[in-house]
Amino acid sequence: MIDGVWTAVKNLGYPKGFPDLMGYQEGDGRATGCEIKTIGDTIKPIQTKKLTMMVKDGLLIFTAKERADGAIDLFQWVLNGKKIEKKRSVINL
């Protein structure tokens, strides 16, 4: 689902709200971003705005959130009409 080439972009001068990781999907070259959140951290309003804009522009966007049990909740942001939905998967480490 998210195989490809990834680069950490945090602290590289990108605008606020940009995902922590950016890359592209192998095969179709689709631009992809992933915002990483630790336990207790939440998506900020500027991040929601920027990530929503990116989804509407055709980027593949994910949010990865650490859980207390060591698993990771992975949410894919999907455009459904004019509304953004977040499809959840669980990664058990």
CORPE-V966158 format. One record per residue. N is the residue number from 1. RES is the residue in one letter. SS is DSSP state (H for helix, E for strand, - for the rest). PSI is psi in whole degrees, -180 to 180 (NA if undefined). D_CENTER is the distance of its C-alpha to the mean C-alpha in whole Angstrom. Layout:
[[N RES SS PSI D_CENTER] [N RES SS PSI D_CENTER]]
This chain:
[[1 M - -40 13] [2 I - 30 10] [3 D - 141 14] [4 G E -159 14] [5 V E 129 14] [6 W E 147 12] [7 T E 133 13] [8 A E 126 12] [9 V - -2 13] [10 K - 137 13] [11 N - 23 17] [12 L - 11 17] [13 G - 7 18] [14 Y - 156 15] [15 P - 154 15] [16 K - 143 14] [17 G - -11 11] [18 F - 144 9] [19 P - 156 6] [20 D - -35 8] [21 L E 139 8] [22 M E 149 9] [23 G E -162 11] [24 Y E 151 12] [25 Q E 129 13] [26 E - 145 17] [27 G - -67 19] [28 D - -8 18] [29 G - 14 16] [30 R - 130 14] [31 A E 139 11] [32 T E 141 8] [33 G E 151 5] [34 C E 124 3] [35 E E 129 4] [36 I E 131 7] [37 K E 136 10] [38 T - 174 13] [39 I - 131 16] [40 G - -12 17] [41 D - 147 14] [42 T - 161 13] [43 I - 128 10] [44 K - 155 13] [45 P H -40 14] [46 I H -34 14] [47 Q H -43 10] [48 T H -45 10] [49 K H -49 13] [50 K H -45 11] [51 L H -38 7] [52 T H -44 10] [53 M H -42 12] [54 M H -42 10] [55 V H -45 10] [56 K H -26 13] [57 D - 2 14] [58 G - 3 13] [59 L - 153 10] [60 L E 116 8] [61 I E 136 4] [62 F E 155 3] [63 T E 129 4] [64 A E 124 7] [65 K E 124 10] [66 E E 141 13] [67 R - 158 16] [68 A - -28 20] [69 D - 5 21] [70 G - -11 19] [71 A - 170 17] [72 I E 129 13] [73 D E 123 11] [74 L E 119 8] [75 F E 124 7] [76 Q E 126 7] [77 W E 122 7] [78 V E 135 11] [79 L E 122 13] [80 N E 96 17] [81 G - -116 19] [82 K - 3 19] [83 K E 143 16] [84 I E 129 13] [85 E E 152 13] [86 K E 112 10] [87 K E 123 11] [88 R E 137 12] [89 S E 156 13] [90 V E 131 14] [91 I E 116 15] [92 N - 124 18] [93 L - NA 19]]
